[in-house]
C-alpha cells in the first residue's frame, strides 16, 4: 500500500518535470531564435536543450 503511494508520487513528479522542461526549452528557444519551428523541436528535446543552453551561453 505504501509502495503504491510512493510510486504514484514519483510518477507524477517525473511527468511534471518533463512537462516543465519542455515548456522551458520552448520559451528559451523562441526567445533566442524567434522561430516557432525551432521552439517545437527544442520542446521535444526538453531538458537536453535547457542544459545545452545553460552550458553554451
CHARMM internal coordinates of N, CA and C (Angstrom, degrees):
IC EDIT
DIST 1 N 1 CA 1.4454
DIST 1 CA 1 C 1.5341
ANGL 1 N 1 CA 1 C 110.28
DIST 1 C 2 N 1.3035
ANGL 1 CA 1 C 2 N 117.12
DIHE 1 N 1 CA 1 C 2 N -49.99
DIST 2 N 2 CA 1.4622
ANGL 1 C 2 N 2 CA 121.44
DIHE 1 CA 1 C 2 N 2 CA 179.94
DIST 2 CA 2 C 1.5328
ANGL 2 N 2 CA 2 C 110.41
DIHE 1 C 2 N 2 CA 2 C -66.20
DIST 2 C 3 N 1.3250
ANGL 2 CA 2 C 3 N 116.66
DIHE 2 N 2 CA 2 C 3 N -36.21
DIST 3 N 3 CA 1.4663
ANGL 2 C 3 N 3 CA 121.61
DIHE 2 CA 2 C 3 N 3 CA 179.33
DIST 3 CA 3 C 1.5305
ANGL 3 N 3 CA 3 C 110.83
DIHE 2 C 3 N 3 CA 3 C -64.32
DIST 3 C 4 N 1.3357
ANGL 3 CA 3 C 4 N 117.68
DIHE 3 N 3 CA 3 C 4 N -39.85
DIST 4 N 4 CA 1.4600
ANGL 3 C 4 N 4 CA 121.74
DIHE 3 CA 3 C 4 N 4 CA 178.13
DIST 4 CA 4 C 1.5209
ANGL 4 N 4 CA 4 C 111.17
DIHE 3 C 4 N 4 CA 4 C -63.27
DIST 4 C 5 N 1.3153
ANGL 4 CA 4 C 5 N 116.61
DIHE 4 N 4 CA 4 C 5 N -42.21
DIST 5 N 5 CA 1.4605
ANGL 4 C 5 N 5 CA 121.19
DIHE 4 CA 4 C 5 N 5 CA 179.58
DIST 5 CA 5 C 1.5270
ANGL 5 N 5 CA 5 C 110.17
DIHE 4 C 5 N 5 CA 5 C -64.72
DIST 5 C 6 N 1.3176
ANGL 5 CA 5 C 6 N 116.92
DIHE 5 N 5 CA 5 C 6 N -42.51
DIST 6 N 6 CA 1.4615
ANGL 5 C 6 N 6 CA 121.99
DIHE 5 CA 5 C 6 N 6 CA 179.56
DIST 6 CA 6 C 1.5321
ANGL 6 N 6 CA 6 C 110.32
DIHE 5 C 6 N 6 CA 6 C -64.24
DIST 6 C 7 N 1.3223
ANGL 6 CA 6 C 7 N 116.73
DIHE 6 N 6 CA 6 C 7 N -41.96
DIST 7 N 7 CA 1.4595
ANGL 6 C 7 N 7 CA 121.38
DIHE 6 CA 6 C 7 N 7 CA 179.46
DIST 7 CA 7 C 1.5247
ANGL 7 N 7 CA 7 C 110.76
DIHE 6 C 7 N 7 CA 7 C -64.57
DIST 7 C 8 N 1.3248
ANGL 7 CA 7 C 8 N 117.79
DIHE 7 N 7 CA 7 C 8 N -38.81
DIST 8 N 8 CA 1.4566
ANGL 7 C 8 N 8 CA 121.73
DIHE 7 CA 7 C 8 N 8 CA 178.18
DIST 8 CA 8 C 1.5194
ANGL 8 N 8 CA 8 C 111.07
DIHE 7 C 8 N 8 CA 8 C -64.12
DIST 8 C 9 N 1.3248
ANGL 8 CA 8 C 9 N 117.35
DIHE 8 N 8 CA 8 C 9 N -42.19
DIST 9 N 9 CA 1.4616
ANGL 8 C 9 N 9 CA 121.46
DIHE 8 CA 8 C 9 N 9 CA 179.17
DIST 9 CA 9 C 1.5251
ANGL 9 N 9 CA 9 C 110.66
DIHE 8 C 9 N 9 CA 9 C -63.64
DIST 9 C 10 N 1.3147
ANGL 9 CA 9 C 10 N 117.14
DIHE 9 N 9 CA 9 C 10 N -43.83
DIST 10 N 10 CA 1.4633
ANGL 9 C 10 N 10 CA 121.16
DIHE 9 CA 9 C 10 N 10 CA 178.75
DIST 10 CA 10 C 1.5196
ANGL 10 N 10 CA 10 C 110.21
DIHE 9 C 10 N 10 CA 10 C -63.70
DIST 10 C 11 N 1.3190
ANGL 10 CA 10 C 11 N 118.29
DIHE 10 N 10 CA 10 C 11 N -43.73
DIST 11 N 11 CA 1.4615
ANGL 10 C 11 N 11 CA 122.56
DIHE 10 CA 10 C 11 N 11 CA 179.84
DIST 11 CA 11 C 1.5262
ANGL 11 N 11 CA 11 C 111.04
DIHE 10 C 11 N 11 CA 11 C -60.43
DIST 11 C 12 N 1.3286
ANGL 11 CA 11 C 12 N 117.45
DIHE 11 N 11 CA 11 C 12 N -45.37
DIST 12 N 12 CA 1.4696
ANGL 11 C 12 N 12 CA 121.13
DIHE 11 CA 11 C 12 N 12 CA 179.60
DIST 12 CA 12 C 1.5226
ANGL 12 N 12 CA 12 C 111.36
DIHE 11 C 12 N 12 CA 12 C -65.76
DIST 12 C 13 N 1.3134
ANGL 12 CA 12 C 13 N 117.24
DIHE 12 N 12 CA 12 C 13 N -38.88
DIST 13 N 13 CA 1.4601
ANGL 12 C 13 N 13 CA 121.26
DIHE 12 CA 12 C 13 N 13 CA 179.88
DIST 13 CA 13 C 1.5243
ANGL 13 N 13 CA 13 C 110.61
DIHE 12 C 13 N 13 CA 13 C -65.54
DIST 13 C 14 N 1.3022
ANGL 13 CA 13 C 14 N 117.20
DIHE 13 N 13 CA 13 C 14 N -44.72
DIST 14 N 14 CA 1.4607
ANGL 13 C 14 N 14 CA 121.28
DIHE 13 CA 13 C 14 N 14 CA 179.35
DIST 14 CA 14 C 1.5261
ANGL 14 N 14 CA 14 C 110.27
DIHE 13 C 14 N 14 CA 14 C -63.95
DIST 14 C 15 N 1.3148
ANGL 14 CA 14 C 15 N 117.46
DIHE 14 N 14 CA 14 C 15 N -43.33
DIST 15 N 15 CA 1.4597
ANGL 14 C 15 N 15 CA 121.10
DIHE 14 CA 14 C 15 N 15 CA -179.50
DIST 15 CA 15 C 1.5162
ANGL 15 N 15 CA 15 C 111.11
DIHE 14 C 15 N 15 CA 15 C -63.35
DIST 15 C 16 N 1.3238
ANGL 15 CA 15 C 16 N 118.80
DIHE 15 N 15 CA 15 C 16 N -43.99
DIST 16 N 16 CA 1.4575
ANGL 15 C 16 N 16 CA 120.77
DIHE 15 CA 15 C 16 N 16 CA 179.77
DIST 16 CA 16 C 1.5276
ANGL 16 N 16 CA 16 C 110.78
DIHE 15 C 16 N 16 CA 16 C -69.79
DIST 16 C 17 N 1.3128
ANGL 16 CA 16 C 17 N 118.16
DIHE 16 N 16 CA 16 C 17 N -32.69
DIST 17 N 17 CA 1.4566
ANGL 16 C 17 N 17 CA 121.25
DIHE 16 CA 16 C 17 N 17 CA 176.42
DIST 17 CA 17 C 1.5084
ANGL 17 N 17 CA 17 C 112.09
DIHE 16 C 17 N 17 CA 17 C -65.37
DIST 17 C 18 N 1.3174
ANGL 17 CA 17 C 18 N 116.84
DIHE 17 N 17 CA 17 C 18 N -39.79
DIST 18 N 18 CA 1.4570
ANGL 17 C 18 N 18 CA 121.42
DIHE 17 CA 17 C 18 N 18 CA 177.45
DIST 18 CA 18 C 1.5201
ANGL 18 N 18 CA 18 C 110.03
DIHE 17 C 18 N 18 CA 18 C -66.05
DIST 18 C 19 N 1.3136
ANGL 18 CA 18 C 19 N 117.22
DIHE 18 N 18 CA 18 C 19 N -42.38
DIST 19 N 19 CA 1.4621
ANGL 18 C 19 N 19 CA 121.56
DIHE 18 CA 18 C 19 N 19 CA 179.26
DIST 19 CA 19 C 1.5236
ANGL 19 N 19 CA 19 C 110.48
DIHE 18 C 19 N 19 CA 19 C -63.67
DIST 19 C 20 N 1.3144
ANGL 19 CA 19 C 20 N 117.77
DIHE 19 N 19 CA 19 C 20 N -45.69
DIST 20 N 20 CA 1.4557
ANGL 19 C 20 N 20 CA 121.79
DIHE 19 CA 19 C 20 N 20 CA 179.53
DIST 20 CA 20 C 1.5235
ANGL 20 N 20 CA 20 C 110.60
DIHE 19 C 20 N 20 CA 20 C -63.83
DIST 20 C 21 N 1.3257
ANGL 20 CA 20 C 21 N 117.45
DIHE 20 N 20 CA 20 C 21 N -40.47
DIST 21 N 21 CA 1.4570
ANGL 20 C 21 N 21 CA 120.84
DIHE 20 CA 20 C 21 N 21 CA 178.98
DIST 21 CA 21 C 1.5188
ANGL 21 N 21 CA 21 C 112.21
DIHE 20 C 21 N 21 CA 21 C -62.82
DIST 21 C 22 N 1.3155
ANGL 21 CA 21 C 22 N 116.96
DIHE 21 N 21 CA 21 C 22 N -40.33
DIST 22 N 22 CA 1.4595
ANGL 21 C 22 N 22 CA 121.10
DIHE 21 CA 21 C 22 N 22 CA 178.30
DIST 22 CA 22 C 1.5258
ANGL 22 N 22 CA 22 C 111.08
DIHE 21 C 22 N 22 CA 22 C -66.17
DIST 22 C 23 N 1.3318
ANGL 22 CA 22 C 23 N 116.36
DIHE 22 N 22 CA 22 C 23 N -44.30
DIST 23 N 23 CA 1.4599
ANGL 22 C 23 N 23 CA 120.32
DIHE 22 CA 22 C 23 N 23 CA 179.39
DIST 23 CA 23 C 1.5312
ANGL 23 N 23 CA 23 C 110.93
DIHE 22 C 23 N 23 CA 23 C -63.87
DIST 23 C 24 N 1.3160
ANGL 23 CA 23 C 24 N 116.60
DIHE 23 N 23 CA 23 C 24 N -43.07
DIST 24 N 24 CA 1.4584
ANGL 23 C 24 N 24 CA 120.77
DIHE 23 CA 23 C 24 N 24 CA 178.66
DIST 24 CA 24 C 1.5243
ANGL 24 N 24 CA 24 C 111.30
DIHE 23 C 24 N 24 CA 24 C -62.99
DIST 24 C 25 N 1.3159
ANGL 24 CA 24 C 25 N 116.56
DIHE 24 N 24 CA 24 C 25 N -42.26
DIST 25 N 25 CA 1.4684
ANGL 24 C 25 N 25 CA 120.63
DIHE 24 CA 24 C 25 N 25 CA 178.31
DIST 25 CA 25 C 1.5225
ANGL 25 N 25 CA 25 C 111.14
DIHE 24 C 25 N 25 CA 25 C -62.08
DIST 25 C 26 N 1.3278
ANGL 25 CA 25 C 26 N 116.91
DIHE 25 N 25 CA 25 C 26 N -40.63
DIST 26 N 26 CA 1.4642
ANGL 25 C 26 N 26 CA 120.16
DIHE 25 CA 25 C 26 N 26 CA -179.73
DIST 26 CA 26 C 1.5279
ANGL 26 N 26 CA 26 C 111.33
DIHE 25 C 26 N 26 CA 26 C -66.77
DIST 26 C 27 N 1.3123
ANGL 26 CA 26 C 27 N 117.48
DIHE 26 N 26 CA 26 C 27 N -40.39
DIST 27 N 27 CA 1.4701
ANGL 26 C 27 N 27 CA 120.62
DIHE 26 CA 26 C 27 N 27 CA 179.37
DIST 27 CA 27 C 1.5216
ANGL 27 N 27 CA 27 C 110.67
DIHE 26 C 27 N 27 CA 27 C -66.16
DIST 27 C 28 N 1.3214
ANGL 27 CA 27 C 28 N 116.74
DIHE 27 N 27 CA 27 C 28 N -46.02
DIST 28 N 28 CA 1.4711
ANGL 27 C 28 N 28 CA 120.35
DIHE 27 CA 27 C 28 N 28 CA 178.71
DIST 28 CA 28 C 1.5238
ANGL 28 N 28 CA 28 C 109.98
DIHE 27 C 28 N 28 CA 28 C -60.60
DIST 28 C 29 N 1.3171
ANGL 28 CA 28 C 29 N 116.37
DIHE 28 N 28 CA 28 C 29 N -45.14
DIST 29 N 29 CA 1.4581
ANGL 28 C 29 N 29 CA 120.85
DIHE 28 CA 28 C 29 N 29 CA -177.83
DIST 29 CA 29 C 1.5222
ANGL 29 N 29 CA 29 C 111.44
DIHE 28 C 29 N 29 CA 29 C -63.89
DIST 29 C 30 N 1.3218
ANGL 29 CA 29 C 30 N 117.45
DIHE 29 N 29 CA 29 C 30 N -46.75
DIST 30 N 30 CA 1.4707
ANGL 29 C 30 N 30 CA 119.72
DIHE 29 CA 29 C 30 N 30 CA -178.56
DIST 30 CA 30 C 1.5273
ANGL 30 N 30 CA 30 C 111.05
DIHE 29 C 30 N 30 CA 30 C -66.03
DIST 30 C 31 N 1.3166
ANGL 30 CA 30 C 31 N 116.66
DIHE 30 N 30 CA 30 C 31 N -38.97
DIST 31 N 31 CA 1.4626
ANGL 30 C 31 N 31 CA 120.36
DIHE 30 CA 30 C 31 N 31 CA 178.56
DIST 31 CA 31 C 1.5254
ANGL 31 N 31 CA 31 C 110.80
DIHE 30 C 31 N 31 CA 31 C -64.21
DIST 31 C 32 N 1.3115
ANGL 31 CA 31 C 32 N 116.66
DIHE 31 N 31 CA 31 C 32 N -39.29
DIST 32 N 32 CA 1.4618
ANGL 31 C 32 N 32 CA 121.27
DIHE 31 CA 31 C 32 N 32 CA -177.73
DIST 32 CA 32 C 1.5290
ANGL 32 N 32 CA 32 C 112.52
DIHE 31 C 32 N 32 CA 32 C -76.40
DIST 32 C 33 N 1.3370
ANGL 32 CA 32 C 33 N 117.05
DIHE 32 N 32 CA 32 C 33 N -47.17
DIST 33 N 33 CA 1.4561
ANGL 32 C 33 N 33 CA 121.16
DIHE 32 CA 32 C 33 N 33 CA -170.28
DIST 33 CA 33 C 1.5314
ANGL 33 N 33 CA 33 C 114.70
DIHE 32 C 33 N 33 CA 33 C -106.28
DIST 33 C 34 N 1.3281
ANGL 33 CA 33 C 34 N 119.56
DIHE 33 N 33 CA 33 C 34 N -10.91
DIST 34 N 34 CA 1.4678
ANGL 33 C 34 N 34 CA 124.24
DIHE 33 CA 33 C 34 N 34 CA -176.74
DIST 34 CA 34 C 1.5327
ANGL 34 N 34 CA 34 C 112.10
DIHE 33 C 34 N 34 CA 34 C 50.32
DIST 34 C 35 N 1.3089
ANGL 34 CA 34 C 35 N 116.46
DIHE 34 N 34 CA 34 C 35 N 44.21
DIST 35 N 35 CA 1.4568
ANGL 34 C 35 N 35 CA 122.16
DIHE 34 CA 34 C 35 N 35 CA -179.42
DIST 35 CA 35 C 1.5203
ANGL 35 N 35 CA 35 C 110.11
DIHE 34 C 35 N 35 CA 35 C -136.44
DIST 35 C 36 N 1.3302
ANGL 35 CA 35 C 36 N 115.48
DIHE 35 N 35 CA 35 C 36 N 124.12
DIST 36 N 36 CA 1.4608
ANGL 35 C 36 N 36 CA 119.83
DIHE 35 CA 35 C 36 N 36 CA 179.01
DIST 36 CA 36 C 1.5239
ANGL 36 N 36 CA 36 C 110.32
DIHE 35 C 36 N 36 CA 36 C -68.07
DIST 36 C 37 N 1.3151
ANGL 36 CA 36 C 37 N 117.41
DIHE 36 N 36 CA 36 C 37 N -37.13
DIST 37 N 37 CA 1.4616
ANGL 36 C 37 N 37 CA 121.41
DIHE 36 CA 36 C 37 N 37 CA 179.29
DIST 37 CA 37 C 1.5199
ANGL 37 N 37 CA 37 C 112.34
DIHE 36 C 37 N 37 CA 37 C -59.96
DIST 37 C 38 N 1.3386
ANGL 37 CA 37 C 38 N 115.51
DIHE 37 N 37 CA 37 C 38 N -48.14
DIST 38 N 38 CA 1.4643
ANGL 37 C 38 N 38 CA 119.10
DIHE 37 CA 37 C 38 N 38 CA 177.93
DIST 38 CA 38 C 1.5221
ANGL 38 N 38 CA 38 C 111.28
DIHE 37 C 38 N 38 CA 38 C -65.76
DIST 38 C 39 N 1.3378
ANGL 38 CA 38 C 39 N 116.84
DIHE 38 N 38 CA 38 C 39 N -35.83
DIST 39 N 39 CA 1.4690
ANGL 38 C 39 N 39 CA 119.96
DIHE 38 CA 38 C 39 N 39 CA 179.14
DIST 39 CA 39 C 1.5231
ANGL 39 N 39 CA 39 C 110.78
DIHE 38 C 39 N 39 CA 39 C -62.67
DIST 39 C 40 N 1.3264
ANGL 39 CA 39 C 40 N 117.34
DIHE 39 N 39 CA 39 C 40 N -41.70
DIST 40 N 40 CA 1.4668
ANGL 39 C 40 N 40 CA 120.83
DIHE 39 CA 39 C 40 N 40 CA 178.49
DIST 40 CA 40 C 1.5265
ANGL 40 N 40 CA 40 C 110.13
DIHE 39 C 40 N 40 CA 40 C -65.22
DIST 40 C 41 N 1.3128
ANGL 40 CA 40 C 41 N 116.43
DIHE 40 N 40 CA 40 C 41 N -46.07
DIST 41 N 41 CA 1.4666
ANGL 40 C 41 N 41 CA 120.47
DIHE 40 CA 40 C 41 N 41 CA 179.37
DIST 41 CA 41 C 1.5267
ANGL 41 N 41 CA 41 C 111.40
DIHE 40 C 41 N 41 CA 41 C -59.78
DIST 41 C 42 N 1.3267
ANGL 41 CA 41 C 42 N 116.44
DIHE 41 N 41 CA 41 C 42 N -47.16
DIST 42 N 42 CA 1.4622
ANGL 41 C 42 N 42 CA 119.90
DIHE 41 CA 41 C 42 N 42 CA -179.60
DIST 42 CA 42 C 1.5254
ANGL 42 N 42 CA 42 C 111.30
DIHE 41 C 42 N 42 CA 42 C -69.44
DIST 42 C 43 N 1.3296
ANGL 42 CA 42 C 43 N 117.54
DIHE 42 N 42 CA 42 C 43 N -28.91
DIST 43 N 43 CA 1.4629
ANGL 42 C 43 N 43 CA 120.48
DIHE 42 CA 42 C 43 N 43 CA 174.68
DIST 43 CA 43 C 1.5166
ANGL 43 N 43 CA 43 C 111.46
DIHE 42 C 43 N 43 CA 43 C -64.48
DIST 43 C 44 N 1.3177
ANGL 43 CA 43 C 44 N 117.08
DIHE 43 N 43 CA 43 C 44 N -34.98
DIST 44 N 44 CA 1.4664
ANGL 43 C 44 N 44 CA 120.79
DIHE 43 CA 43 C 44 N 44 CA 176.13
DIST 44 CA 44 C 1.5295
ANGL 44 N 44 CA 44 C 111.28
DIHE 43 C 44 N 44 CA 44 C -66.78
DIST 44 C 45 N 1.3146
ANGL 44 CA 44 C 45 N 116.23
DIHE 44 N 44 CA 44 C 45 N -32.44
DIST 45 N 45 CA 1.4680
ANGL 44 C 45 N 45 CA 120.05
DIHE 44 CA 44 C 45 N 45 CA 177.96
DIST 45 CA 45 C 1.5256
ANGL 45 N 45 CA 45 C 111.46
DIHE 44 C 45 N 45 CA 45 C -76.85
DIST 45 C 46 N 1.3205
ANGL 45 CA 45 C 46 N 117.16
DIHE 45 N 45 CA 45 C 46 N -29.02
DIST 46 N 46 CA 1.4572
ANGL 45 C 46 N 46 CA 122.55
DIHE 45 CA 45 C 46 N 46 CA 175.17
DIST 46 CA 46 C 1.5114
ANGL 46 N 46 CA 46 C 114.00
DIHE 45 C 46 N 46 CA 46 C 62.16
DIST 46 C 47 N 1.3432
ANGL 46 CA 46 C 47 N 115.82
DIHE 46 N 46 CA 46 C 47 N -124.71
DIST 47 N 47 CA 1.4579
ANGL 46 C 47 N 47 CA 122.04
DIHE 46 CA 46 C 47 N 47 CA -175.13
DIST 47 CA 47 C 1.5275
ANGL 47 N 47 CA 47 C 112.32
DIHE 46 C 47 N 47 CA 47 C -61.62
DIST 47 C 48 N 1.3150
ANGL 47 CA 47 C 48 N 117.74
DIHE 47 N 47 CA 47 C 48 N -26.15
DIST 48 N 48 CA 1.4702
ANGL 47 C 48 N 48 CA 120.14
DIHE 47 CA 47 C 48 N 48 CA 178.88
DIST 48 CA 48 C 1.5289
ANGL 48 N 48 CA 48 C 109.69
DIHE 47 C 48 N 48 CA 48 C -61.34
DIST 48 C 49 N 1.3398
ANGL 48 CA 48 C 49 N 116.46
DIHE 48 N 48 CA 48 C 49 N -45.78
DIST 49 N 49 CA 1.4669
ANGL 48 C 49 N 49 CA 119.96
DIHE 48 CA 48 C 49 N 49 CA 179.31
DIST 49 CA 49 C 1.5246
ANGL 49 N 49 CA 49 C 111.14
DIHE 48 C 49 N 49 CA 49 C -68.55
DIST 49 C 50 N 1.3253
ANGL 49 CA 49 C 50 N 118.01
DIHE 49 N 49 CA 49 C 50 N -38.87
DIST 50 N 50 CA 1.4669
ANGL 49 C 50 N 50 CA 121.16
DIHE 49 CA 49 C 50 N 50 CA 179.09
DIST 50 CA 50 C 1.5215
ANGL 50 N 50 CA 50 C 109.80
DIHE 49 C 50 N 50 CA 50 C -59.98
DIST 50 C 51 N 1.3278
ANGL 50 CA 50 C 51 N 117.22
DIHE 50 N 50 CA 50 C 51 N -47.48
DIST 51 N 51 CA 1.4654
ANGL 50 C 51 N 51 CA 120.38
DIHE 50 CA 50 C 51 N 51 CA 179.10
DIST 51 CA 51 C 1.5266
ANGL 51 N 51 CA 51 C 111.41
DIHE 50 C 51 N 51 CA 51 C -64.08
DIST 51 C 52 N 1.3296
ANGL 51 CA 51 C 52 N 116.99
DIHE 51 N 51 CA 51 C 52 N -40.76
DIST 52 N 52 CA 1.4641
ANGL 51 C 52 N 52 CA 121.03
DIHE 51 CA 51 C 52 N 52 CA 176.66
DIST 52 CA 52 C 1.5309
ANGL 52 N 52 CA 52 C 110.22
DIHE 51 C 52 N 52 CA 52 C -59.19
DIST 52 C 53 N 1.3313
ANGL 52 CA 52 C 53 N 116.52
DIHE 52 N 52 CA 52 C 53 N -46.00
DIST 53 N 53 CA 1.4614
ANGL 52 C 53 N 53 CA 120.98
DIHE 52 CA 52 C 53 N 53 CA -178.41
DIST 53 CA 53 C 1.5288
ANGL 53 N 53 CA 53 C 111.06
DIHE 52 C 53 N 53 CA 53 C -62.59
DIST 53 C 54 N 1.3322
ANGL 53 CA 53 C 54 N 116.53
DIHE 53 N 53 CA 53 C 54 N -43.33
DIST 54 N 54 CA 1.4595
ANGL 53 C 54 N 54 CA 120.88
DIHE 53 CA 53 C 54 N 54 CA -179.61
DIST 54 CA 54 C 1.5282
ANGL 54 N 54 CA 54 C 110.77
DIHE 53 C 54 N 54 CA 54 C -63.70
DIST 54 C 55 N 1.3147
ANGL 54 CA 54 C 55 N 117.20
DIHE 54 N 54 CA 54 C 55 N -42.38
DIST 55 N 55 CA 1.4623
ANGL 54 C 55 N 55 CA 120.32
DIHE 54 CA 54 C 55 N 55 CA -178.57
DIST 55 CA 55 C 1.5214
ANGL 55 N 55 CA 55 C 112.12
DIHE 54 C 55 N 55 CA 55 C -74.45
DIST 55 C 56 N 1.3132
ANGL 55 CA 55 C 56 N 116.70
DIHE 55 N 55 CA 55 C 56 N -33.54
DIST 56 N 56 CA 1.4701
ANGL 55 C 56 N 56 CA 121.24
DIHE 55 CA 55 C 56 N 56 CA -175.43
DIST 56 CA 56 C 1.5217
ANGL 56 N 56 CA 56 C 111.80
DIHE 55 C 56 N 56 CA 56 C -80.09
DIST 56 C 57 N 1.3304
ANGL 56 CA 56 C 57 N 117.50
DIHE 56 N 56 CA 56 C 57 N -43.27
DIST 57 N 57 CA 1.4688
ANGL 56 C 57 N 57 CA 120.53
DIHE 56 CA 56 C 57 N 57 CA -174.78
DIST 57 CA 57 C 1.4930
ANGL 57 N 57 CA 57 C 108.71
DIHE 56 C 57 N 57 CA 57 C -111.95
END
COOR INIT
IC SEED 1 N 1 CA 1 C
IC BUILD
